[in-house]
Amino acid sequence: MKVITDLKNDLLNRREVVFVMESGSNPGVSGVNKAMVDKYKAHEENIAVKKITSNFGKKEFTVEAFVYNTKKDKEMIERKPKVKKAEGAA
């Protein structure tokens, strides 16, 4: 894991990180979370992965993520996913 940028944003209580990660296949959000927990000693619930990109045929993935100081800080800033309605619920 090679860190490209590591900025501390005191206003939003988070670290804004961009790094390159090598993997045989797309690591996905869970793989990125595990790597960031090992690197930054943060709880998995405080990490928000924004983007995972790669070029075709390469085994390097560029990852953009935020590491929040607390779970409360993350919940205040990050958007919550929409909840889908159950089929046939009346």
Buried (B, 14 or more C-beta within 10 A) or exposed (E): EEEEEEEEEEEBBBBBBBBEBEBEEEBEBEBBBBBBBEEBEBBEEBBBBEEBEBEEEEEEBBBBBBBBBEEEBBEEEEEEEEEEEEEEEE
